[in-house]
Amino acid sequence: MKIMVIGSTGRTGKHVLTQGVNRGHEITAFARRPELLADRAGLAGVHQGDAHDLEAVRRAVQGQDAVIAAVGGSRIAATLITAMHEHGVRRVVMTSSRSVPATRPRLAVSLAWLFFREAYVDLARAEGMLQVSGLDWSIARATMLNDKPPAGRVHIDFEANATGGAMQLSRADYATALLDTVEDPALIGKALGICGPR
Protein backbone atom coordinates (compact mmCIF):
# COMPACT_ATOMS: atom_id res chain seq x y z
CA MET A 1 0.00 0.00 0.00
CA LYS A 2 1.21 3.52 -0.81
CA ILE A 3 0.78 5.53 2.39
CA MET A 4 1.54 9.20 3.04
CA VAL A 5 2.31 10.01 6.68
CA ILE A 6 1.58 13.53 7.91
CA GLY A 7 3.50 14.50 11.03
CA SER A 8 6.25 12.08 10.09
CA THR A 9 8.96 13.77 12.16
CA GLY A 10 6.85 13.71 15.33
CA ARG A 11 7.28 11.23 18.15
CA THR A 12 4.47 9.00 16.85
CA GLY A 13 5.02 9.66 13.16
CA LYS A 14 8.59 8.40 13.19
CA HIS A 15 7.35 5.03 14.48
CA VAL A 16 4.72 4.92 11.72
CA LEU A 17 7.43 5.48 9.12
CA THR A 18 9.73 2.76 10.44
CA GLN A 19 7.01 0.20 11.05
CA GLY A 20 5.31 0.95 7.74
CA VAL A 21 8.51 0.37 5.80
CA ASN A 22 9.13 -2.84 7.75
CA ARG A 23 5.65 -4.05 6.75
CA GLY A 24 6.50 -3.56 3.10
CA HIS A 25 4.39 -0.47 2.44
CA GLU A 26 5.55 2.33 0.13
CA ILE A 27 5.79 5.07 2.73
CA THR A 28 5.98 8.76 1.85
CA ALA A 29 6.93 11.17 4.61
CA PHE A 30 5.28 14.60 4.71
CA ALA A 31 6.88 17.09 7.07
CA ARG A 32 7.49 20.79 7.55
CA ARG A 33 11.13 20.05 8.39
CA PRO A 34 12.16 16.85 6.60
CA GLU A 35 15.77 17.47 7.60
CA LEU A 36 14.70 16.15 11.02
CA LEU A 37 14.08 12.70 9.56
CA ALA A 38 16.72 10.58 11.23
CA ASP A 39 16.50 7.70 8.79
CA ARG A 40 15.15 7.86 5.23
CA ALA A 41 16.13 4.30 4.35
CA GLY A 42 13.31 2.50 2.63
CA LEU A 43 11.06 5.55 2.20
CA ALA A 44 9.33 5.86 -1.16
CA GLY A 45 9.46 9.65 -0.96
CA VAL A 46 9.80 12.74 1.20
CA HIS A 47 7.64 15.85 0.74
CA GLN A 48 8.34 19.13 2.47
CA GLY A 49 5.31 21.19 3.36
CA ASP A 50 2.80 22.38 5.91
CA ALA A 51 -0.31 20.20 6.28
CA HIS A 52 -2.36 23.42 6.39
CA ASP A 53 -1.13 24.29 2.86
CA LEU A 54 -3.56 22.84 0.33
CA GLU A 55 -1.13 23.02 -2.58
CA ALA A 56 1.56 21.15 -0.66
CA VAL A 57 -0.90 18.46 0.41
CA ARG A 58 -2.23 18.15 -3.15
CA ARG A 59 1.25 17.45 -4.49
CA ALA A 60 2.03 14.89 -1.79
CA VAL A 61 -1.27 12.99 -1.81
CA GLN A 62 -1.34 12.38 -5.55
CA GLY A 63 -0.81 8.70 -6.33
CA GLN A 64 -1.23 7.53 -2.73
CA ASP A 65 -3.55 4.75 -1.60
CA ALA A 66 -4.01 6.10 1.92
CA VAL A 67 -3.03 8.80 4.39
CA ILE A 68 -2.15 8.46 8.05
CA ALA A 69 -2.32 11.79 9.85
CA ALA A 70 -0.16 11.25 12.92
CA VAL A 71 -1.18 14.74 14.00
CA GLY A 72 -4.83 15.83 13.98
CA GLY A 73 -6.75 19.07 13.70
CA SER A 74 -9.52 20.75 11.73
CA ARG A 75 -7.24 22.65 9.36
CA ILE A 76 -5.39 19.44 8.51
CA ALA A 77 -8.71 17.66 8.02
CA ALA A 78 -9.90 20.43 5.69
CA THR A 79 -6.86 20.29 3.41
CA LEU A 80 -6.81 16.50 3.38
CA ILE A 81 -10.50 16.18 2.52
CA THR A 82 -10.16 18.59 -0.40
CA ALA A 83 -6.89 17.15 -1.76
CA MET A 84 -7.97 13.52 -1.35
CA HIS A 85 -11.25 14.09 -3.16
CA GLU A 86 -9.44 15.85 -6.01
CA HIS A 87 -7.03 12.95 -6.49
CA GLY A 88 -9.41 10.09 -5.78
CA VAL A 89 -7.58 8.96 -2.63
CA ARG A 90 -10.16 7.57 -0.21
CA ARG A 91 -8.51 5.94 2.83
CA VAL A 92 -7.52 8.17 5.75
CA VAL A 93 -6.71 7.51 9.39
CA MET A 94 -6.42 10.51 11.71
CA THR A 95 -5.24 10.64 15.29
CA SER A 96 -7.39 12.09 18.05
CA SER A 97 -7.79 11.80 21.83
CA ARG A 98 -9.90 9.54 24.02
CA SER A 99 -10.72 12.64 26.03
CA VAL A 100 -12.75 14.10 23.16
CA PRO A 101 -15.84 11.87 23.72
CA ALA A 102 -15.07 10.63 27.24
CA THR A 103 -17.16 11.35 30.32
CA ARG A 104 -15.33 9.04 32.77
CA PRO A 105 -13.38 9.13 34.97
CA ARG A 106 -15.10 12.43 35.59
CA LEU A 107 -12.30 14.19 37.49
CA ALA A 108 -9.57 13.23 35.01
CA VAL A 109 -11.70 14.15 32.00
CA SER A 110 -12.74 17.46 33.56
CA LEU A 111 -9.12 18.38 34.31
CA ALA A 112 -8.02 17.39 30.80
CA TRP A 113 -10.72 19.59 29.27
CA LEU A 114 -9.80 22.44 31.62
CA PHE A 115 -6.21 22.49 30.39
CA PHE A 116 -6.64 21.37 26.76
CA ARG A 117 -10.11 22.63 25.89
CA GLU A 118 -9.08 24.49 22.75
CA ALA A 119 -7.19 21.50 21.37
CA TYR A 120 -10.03 19.07 22.17
CA VAL A 121 -12.66 21.33 20.60
CA ASP A 122 -10.55 21.46 17.46
CA LEU A 123 -10.09 17.67 17.44
CA ALA A 124 -13.85 17.23 17.84
CA ARG A 125 -14.37 19.55 14.87
CA ALA A 126 -11.84 17.56 12.82
CA GLU A 127 -13.59 14.31 13.70
CA GLY A 128 -16.92 15.73 12.57
CA MET A 129 -15.46 16.94 9.30
CA LEU A 130 -14.06 13.50 8.52
CA GLN A 131 -17.30 11.77 9.46
CA VAL A 132 -19.26 13.73 6.83
CA SER A 133 -16.44 13.87 4.25
CA GLY A 134 -17.45 10.90 2.14
CA LEU A 135 -13.94 9.47 2.53
CA ASP A 136 -13.08 6.04 3.92
CA TRP A 137 -12.11 7.44 7.31
CA SER A 138 -11.09 5.99 10.62
CA ILE A 139 -10.38 8.01 13.77
CA ALA A 140 -7.83 6.65 16.24
CA ARG A 141 -8.41 8.14 19.70
CA ALA A 142 -5.38 7.55 21.91
CA THR A 143 -5.11 7.74 25.64
CA MET A 144 -2.04 9.31 27.34
CA LEU A 145 1.02 8.71 25.15
CA ASN A 146 4.56 8.02 26.34
CA ASP A 147 7.91 7.06 24.85
CA LYS A 148 8.36 3.77 26.70
CA PRO A 149 9.27 0.58 24.82
CA PRO A 150 6.35 -1.08 23.03
CA ALA A 151 4.32 -3.72 24.82
CA GLY A 152 3.40 -5.31 21.51
CA ARG A 153 -0.33 -5.08 22.10
CA VAL A 154 -3.07 -2.52 22.83
CA HIS A 155 -6.64 -2.44 24.08
CA ILE A 156 -9.16 -1.25 21.47
CA ASP A 157 -12.85 -0.50 21.90
CA PHE A 158 -15.44 1.60 20.15
CA GLU A 159 -17.03 3.30 23.15
CA ALA A 160 -16.88 6.87 24.42
CA ASN A 161 -15.35 5.62 27.67
CA ALA A 162 -12.63 3.00 27.84
CA THR A 163 -13.86 -0.54 28.50
CA GLY A 164 -10.44 -1.73 29.64
CA GLY A 165 -6.74 -1.26 29.13
CA ALA A 166 -4.32 1.20 30.71
CA MET A 167 -4.33 4.98 30.56
CA GLN A 168 -0.71 4.98 29.38
CA LEU A 169 0.05 3.98 25.77
CA SER A 170 3.46 3.87 24.12
CA ARG A 171 3.81 5.79 20.88
CA ALA A 172 5.34 2.73 19.24
CA ASP A 173 2.24 0.67 20.08
CA TYR A 174 0.01 3.53 18.91
CA ALA A 175 1.86 3.56 15.58
CA THR A 176 1.24 -0.17 15.25
CA ALA A 177 -2.47 0.42 15.86
CA LEU A 178 -2.54 3.20 13.24
CA LEU A 179 -1.03 0.89 10.62
CA ASP A 180 -3.31 -1.98 11.60
CA THR A 181 -6.25 0.39 11.19
CA VAL A 182 -5.30 1.71 7.76
CA GLU A 183 -4.86 -1.89 6.55
CA ASP A 184 -8.24 -3.11 7.82
CA PRO A 185 -11.27 -2.22 5.66
CA ALA A 186 -13.58 -3.41 8.45
CA LEU A 187 -12.52 -0.30 10.42
CA ILE A 188 -13.69 2.18 7.77
CA GLY A 189 -16.20 4.57 9.31
CA LYS A 190 -15.10 3.65 12.85
CA ALA A 191 -13.74 5.72 15.73
CA LEU A 192 -11.43 3.53 17.76
CA GLY A 193 -10.49 4.12 21.37
CA ILE A 194 -6.92 2.91 21.89
CA CYS A 195 -5.44 2.26 25.34
CA GLY A 196 -2.32 0.55 26.57
CA PRO A 197 -2.52 -3.09 27.68
CA ARG A 198 -3.07 -4.11 31.29
N, C-alpha and C positions, 0 to 999 in steps of 0.2 A: 504494500500500500504506500502511496506517495502522501506523506503527511507534513504539513507546515506547522511548526511550533512557534507560537507567539510567546514572548517572555522567555526566550531560550537561554538567556544568560542569568536568569534568576535562580534561586536556590532549589526550586522545584523543576524549572525548565531544563536545567542541565542534566538532571536525572532522566527526564523524558527523552532528551537527545540520545544519551548513552544507551539507555535500555531499548529505545526504538531501533537504533542501528543494530544492536545485538539481536533483536528479533528479526532482522532482515528487511525492515521497512526502508524506503527511500525517504530519508528525513531531511527537510529543509529548515534551517534555523532562520528566524526572523527576529532581529534585535536592533535597538537603537545604537548600541555600541558593540558591534560584532568583534571588535578587538579584544573583548573580555572573554571570548570563547577560549577556554583552556585547551580544548582538543577538538580539532575539526576532522579527525580521521573518520572516514566512513560516511560523512555527511554528503548528501546529494547536492546541496547548495547552501549558500548563505546570502541572505538579503538584509541590507541595512535599511532601517526605516522606523518610523514611529507608528504604532498601531492605531493612532488617531488620524493618521494621514491616509485618506482614501486612495490616492494615487499609488502610494507605496504598497498598500495592502493589495490593490488590484494587480500590480506587477508580480507580487510574491505568490498570490493564490492561484494564478493561472496555471493550469495543468496539474493541480493537486487533486488527490482523492478525498482528503479530509484535512481539517484544521483542529489542532489542540491549542486552546488558549490557556496557557499556564498562568495567566494573569487575567482577571475579569474586570468588567466595568461597562457602563452603558455606552460610552463613546467607542470602546473597542467593539462591542456588540453591533453598534450602528454601522461602522465601517465594514465589519465582516459580513453582515447580512447583505449589504449592497454589493460588495465585491464578489461574494460567493454566488449570489443570484446572477450577476452579469456573466460569470464564467462557468456556470452550471456545476459548481462544486456544492454538494449537498450536506456532507457529514461534518458536524462540528461538535466538539466537546469543550465546555467552558468551566473553569473553576469558580467556585463560590464558597460560601461559609454555612456550616450547620446552624449558626446563630441567626441566619436570615429568617427561617420559618419557625425556629424553636420557641417553645414556651416553658420548657423545663430543662434543668433545674432553675426555678424562677429567679433566685438570687444571682446565679452566675449569668443567666441570659440578660437580666436587667442591667447588671454591671457592664457586660459586654456592649449592650446597646447604648449605655451612658457614655462610654468612651469612644465607641466606633460608629456612632449613629449615622454620620454622613456616608461612611464607606458602605455600611449595610443597606442603607436606603438606595444607594447607587447600584449595589449588587442585585437588590430586589428588582430594580428597574431593568437591569440587564437581563435577568432571568425572564421577566415578562416579555421583553422584546424578542428573545429567542423563541419563547413558547408560541408566539403568534407569527413567527417569521416565515413559516412554510418550509424551513430547512429540516434536515434530519438531525435534530439537536439532542444532546444529553447535557445535563448540568451535574457537576460533581461537587457536592457540598462537603468540604473537609472540616474536621474538628481542629483542635489546636495543633499546629505543625511544629516539628522540631527537626534537628539535624542528626539525630541518633542513627545508629546502624539499622538497616531494615530488619523487620521481624519476618518478612516473607509471607505475610498474610494480613488481611484487614477484615473489619466487620462492615458489611454493607446492608443498609435497609432503605426503605422508600417512604419512611414516615417523617413527619415534622420533627418529632423528638426521637432521639436514639433509642433503639430497642436492645442495645447491648454494646459491647466493645468498650474501649478505653478513650478517655478524652484527649490523650496524646497520640499523635500519628506522625510517623517519620515521613519526611519528604520523599525519600526513596520509595517507600511503600505507596505513597500517594501517587507518585509517577507511574508505578506499576498499575494501579487502579485506573488511571487515566488512559493508559494504553489498552488495558483490558476492555475498557468501555468503548473506545473508538473502534475496536475490532469486532464488537458484539452487536449485530443488528437488532437483537432482542431488547437492547437498552435505548433504542431510538425513542424519543419522546418521554424519557424518564428523567426524574431528578433523584440522584442517588445521595444518600447520606453515608459518608465514609468515616469510620472511626478506626483507631488502632485496635489490635487484638487484646484480649484479656490474657 
